[in-house]
Amino acid sequence: MIELRLHKDVYVGAAVDAAMKQFGRYARLTAREEASHWVVQIEAATPARARTVAGELGNAALGGSAKARPAVQP
């Protein structure tokens, strides 16, 4: 099992949820909310698949979070 800890200052909850829906068919995903983090546990058929799903889920959640936040002007 792999556990991702996604800091709430960086990751938007809706983006984490969307990424979990996107990759839920490849592994068993469970999530919980802590004070400063979204925590996603990933269980897959093989350790390699769990690592792949963890990386892709994290990337998707980060991309979705970036799109959800307003652009910062210099």
C-alpha positions as a printed NumPy array, in Angstrom:
array([[  0.   ,   0.   ,   0.   ],
       [  1.135,   3.51 ,  -0.799],
       [ -0.064,   6.609,   1.036],
       [ -0.037,  10.007,  -0.652],
       [ -0.144,  13.067,   1.585],
       [ -1.299,  16.031,  -0.46 ],
       [ -0.993,  19.392,   1.311],
       [ -4.141,  21.502,   1.27 ],
       [ -2.139,  24.666,   0.526],
       [ -1.28 ,  23.123,  -2.861],
       [ -4.059,  20.633,  -3.678],
       [ -7.747,  21.523,  -4.075],
       [-10.111,  18.915,  -2.628],
       [-12.269,  18.749,  -5.769],
       [ -9.17 ,  18.064,  -7.877],
       [ -8.126,  15.225,  -5.562],
       [-11.646,  13.764,  -5.805],
       [-11.604,  14.018,  -9.617],
       [ -8.206,  12.307,  -9.818],
       [ -9.457,   9.51 ,  -7.571],
       [-12.433,   8.964,  -9.868],
       [-10.141,   8.954, -12.895],
       [ -7.754,   6.315, -11.505],
       [-10.124,   4.331,  -9.285],
       [-10.486,   1.563, -11.853],
       [ -6.767,   0.736, -11.602],
       [ -6.457,   0.391,  -7.818],
       [ -8.435,   0.529,  -4.604],
       [ -8.33 ,   4.128,  -3.404],
       [ -9.419,   5.416,  -0.03 ],
       [ -9.163,   8.983,   1.169],
       [ -9.352,  10.837,   4.419],
       [ -8.999,  14.453,   5.392],
       [ -6.548,  15.658,   8.002],
       [ -6.06 ,  19.194,   9.27 ],
       [ -3.479,  20.148,   6.637],
       [ -3.496,  17.254,   4.143],
       [ -5.65 ,  15.087,   1.922],
       [ -4.443,  11.519,   2.482],
       [ -5.011,   8.943,  -0.256],
       [ -4.215,   5.266,   0.29 ],
       [ -3.533,   3.202,  -2.827],
       [ -3.752,  -0.594,  -2.954],
       [ -3.164,  -2.354,  -6.271],
       [ -2.567,  -5.853,  -7.618],
       [  1.199,  -5.26 ,  -7.741],
       [  3.597,  -2.792,  -6.117],
       [  4.541,  -1.484,  -9.563],
       [  0.922,  -0.699, -10.379],
       [  0.466,   1.04 ,  -7.011],
       [  3.514,   3.248,  -7.722],
       [  2.246,   4.088, -11.185],
       [ -1.236,   4.943,  -9.947],
       [  0.223,   7.053,  -7.12 ],
       [  2.349,   9.075,  -9.523],
       [ -0.405,   9.59 , -12.058],
       [ -3.004,  10.417,  -9.415],
       [ -0.693,  12.987,  -7.842],
       [  0.001,  14.581, -11.221],
       [ -3.688,  14.709, -12.119],
       [ -4.604,  16.22 ,  -8.738],
       [ -1.863,  18.837,  -9.074],
       [ -2.911,  19.746, -12.608],
       [ -6.549,  20.012, -11.575],
       [ -5.572,  22.149,  -8.604],
       [ -3.55 ,  24.501, -10.797],
       [ -6.529,  24.945, -13.137],
       [ -8.873,  25.598, -10.205],
       [ -6.774,  28.355,  -8.64 ],
       [ -6.664,  31.874, -10.046],
       [ -3.549,  32.844, -11.979],
       [ -0.987,  34.852, -10.016],
       [  0.055,  38.092, -11.67 ],
       [  3.651,  39.305, -11.132]])
